[in-house]
Amino acid sequence: MSEPARTAPPRRVDVRIGSSTNALQPISGAERLVGAGGAQWIALAVIAGTAVVADQLTKAVVVAQLPLGDTAATIGPFSIHHVQNTGIAFGLFAESTSAVIALTAIAVGAMLVFFARTARRHPLVSIALGLVIGGSVANLLDRVRLGHVTDFLDFAYWPAFNLADSFIVVGVGLLFASFVAADKASPRVGTAPLSRS
């Protein structure tokens, strides 16, 4: 009676991406840290807090020194023009304060979740989201307290805006640039540089 053939245990496939700091031992993609660490959270808080303070200070100066509707410091197409805005950036969705407050709160929460999960993947994300979140929170504070936002930076043929709006626009631009840079830097699977013969 012959002994049944022994079957070898299935071979375990260990898929690994990248390598450790000694360039010898590979590490798996699951082990790579891409979520926000302490340094990223501190950077985000400092940038967002600075943006909020700068925006609130400039608005306070305008409200104290310039009556509503008045204009000062006109330089070419630019002027300091004290206006109130119940919408979002650049006067969009005016007269919808409650909806704007809810949407802003949801957007800030989504940005924080995104930051927590991917902060280390993109080099500029702390700065970019710090500016966007800081600008959003600054305008949100005004809407909750006053029911409107103070705008004062006015260019001809463009709706008046404030520092918070500027921070949001710059932050979105930096975030987009960070994504583009990260995409260009990432290796393409299945491609290899062509060699010249």
C-alpha positions in Angstrom: 0.0 0.0 0.0 1.6 3.2 -1.2 1.8 6.2 1.0 -0.3 9.1 -0.3 1.7 11.8 -2.0 2.4 14.7 0.3 1.3 18.1 -1.0 3.4 21.1 -0.3 1.7 23.8 1.6 0.7 26.8 -0.6 3.5 29.3 -1.0 2.9 32.5 0.7 3.2 35.5 -1.6 4.7 38.5 0.2 4.0 41.6 -1.9 6.3 44.4 -0.9 6.8 47.9 -2.0 9.8 50.1 -1.4 12.6 49.5 1.0 13.6 50.4 4.5 16.2 53.1 5.4 19.0 50.6 4.9 17.9 50.0 1.3 18.1 46.2 1.9 14.9 45.1 3.7 11.7 45.8 1.7 8.7 47.2 3.5 5.1 46.6 2.5 2.9 49.4 1.3 0.6 48.8 4.2 3.4 49.7 6.6 4.1 53.0 5.1 2.8 55.9 7.2 0.8 58.4 5.2 -1.6 59.7 7.9 -0.9 62.8 9.8 1.6 62.7 12.6 2.2 65.1 15.5 4.4 67.4 13.4 1.8 67.7 10.6 -1.0 68.4 13.1 1.1 71.1 14.8 1.9 72.7 11.4 -1.8 72.6 10.4 -2.9 74.2 13.6 -0.2 77.0 13.5 -1.0 77.9 9.9 -4.8 77.8 10.3 -4.6 79.7 13.6 -2.4 82.4 12.0 -4.8 82.7 9.1 -7.8 83.1 11.4 -6.0 85.8 13.6 -4.8 87.8 10.5 -8.2 87.7 8.9 -10.1 88.7 12.1 -7.7 91.5 12.9 -8.0 93.1 9.4 -11.7 92.9 9.5 -11.8 94.5 13.0 -9.7 97.4 11.8 -11.9 98.0 8.7 -15.1 97.8 10.8 -13.6 100.3 13.4 -12.1 102.7 10.9 -14.3 102.7 7.8 -18.1 103.1 7.8 -20.1 100.4 5.9 -20.2 101.3 2.2 -17.3 103.8 2.4 -14.1 103.5 0.3 -10.5 104.4 1.1 -7.0 104.0 -0.1 -7.8 103.8 -3.8 -4.8 102.7 -5.9 -5.7 102.2 -9.6 -8.4 99.6 -9.8 -7.8 98.5 -6.2 -9.5 100.1 -3.1 -10.4 99.3 0.5 -14.2 99.2 0.3 -16.2 98.1 3.4 -19.0 95.8 2.4 -20.9 92.9 4.0 -21.4 89.6 2.4 -23.9 86.9 3.5 -22.7 84.4 0.9 -19.4 82.5 0.4 -16.2 83.7 -1.2 -16.6 86.6 -3.6 -20.3 87.0 -2.8 -21.5 83.7 -4.2 -24.7 82.2 -2.6 -25.7 85.5 -0.9 -28.7 85.5 1.4 -28.2 81.8 2.2 -26.4 82.2 5.5 -27.7 79.0 7.2 -26.9 76.8 4.2 -23.5 78.4 3.8 -22.7 77.7 7.6 -23.7 74.1 7.2 -21.8 73.5 4.0 -18.7 75.2 5.4 -18.8 73.1 8.6 -19.1 69.9 6.5 -16.3 71.0 4.2 -14.0 71.7 7.1 -14.8 68.3 8.7 -14.1 66.5 5.4 -10.8 68.4 5.0 -9.7 67.3 8.5 -10.5 63.7 7.8 -8.6 63.9 4.5 -5.6 65.5 6.3 -5.6 62.8 9.0 -5.4 60.1 6.4 -3.0 61.5 3.8 -0.9 64.3 5.4 2.4 62.6 4.9 1.7 61.7 1.3 1.9 65.3 -0.1 4.6 67.7 1.1 2.6 70.9 1.0 -0.7 69.5 2.4 -0.1 71.0 5.9 0.4 74.5 4.5 -2.4 74.2 1.8 -5.1 72.8 4.1 -3.9 75.1 6.9 -4.7 78.1 4.7 -8.0 76.6 3.4 -9.2 75.6 6.8 -8.1 78.8 8.5 -9.8 80.9 5.9 -13.0 78.8 6.1 -13.1 78.9 9.9 -12.4 82.7 9.9 -15.4 83.4 7.6 -17.5 80.8 9.5 -16.9 82.6 12.8 -18.3 85.8 11.2 -21.3 84.1 9.8 -22.1 82.5 13.2 -21.5 85.7 15.2 -22.8 88.3 12.8 -24.8 86.6 10.1 -22.5 88.1 7.5 -18.8 88.4 6.5 -16.9 91.7 6.2 -15.3 92.2 2.8 -12.9 95.0 2.0 -10.4 94.1 -0.7 -12.0 95.5 -3.8 -10.8 95.3 -7.4 -12.8 96.9 -10.2 -14.9 94.4 -12.1 -14.5 91.8 -9.3 -16.5 91.2 -6.2 -15.0 92.4 -2.9 -13.3 89.8 -0.8 -11.2 89.5 2.4 -8.0 87.8 3.6 -9.8 84.6 4.4 -11.0 84.3 0.8 -7.4 84.9 -0.3 -6.1 82.2 2.0 -8.7 79.7 0.6 -7.7 80.4 -3.0 -4.0 80.2 -2.3 -4.5 77.0 -0.3 -6.5 75.3 -3.0 -3.8 76.3 -5.5 -1.0 74.9 -3.3 -3.0 71.7 -2.8 -3.5 71.2 -6.5 0.2 71.9 -7.1 1.1 69.3 -4.4 -1.1 66.7 -6.1 0.5 67.4 -9.5 4.0 67.2 -8.1 3.3 64.0 -6.2 1.8 62.4 -9.3 4.8 63.3 -11.4 7.2 62.0 -8.8 5.4 58.6 -8.3 6.8 55.7 -10.5 4.7 54.3 -13.2 3.9 50.6 -12.9 4.9 48.6 -15.9 7.0 51.4 -17.5 10.7 51.7 -17.9 12.8 54.5 -19.3 13.7 54.0 -23.0 17.4 53.6 -23.6 19.2 55.1 -26.5 21.1 52.7 -28.6 
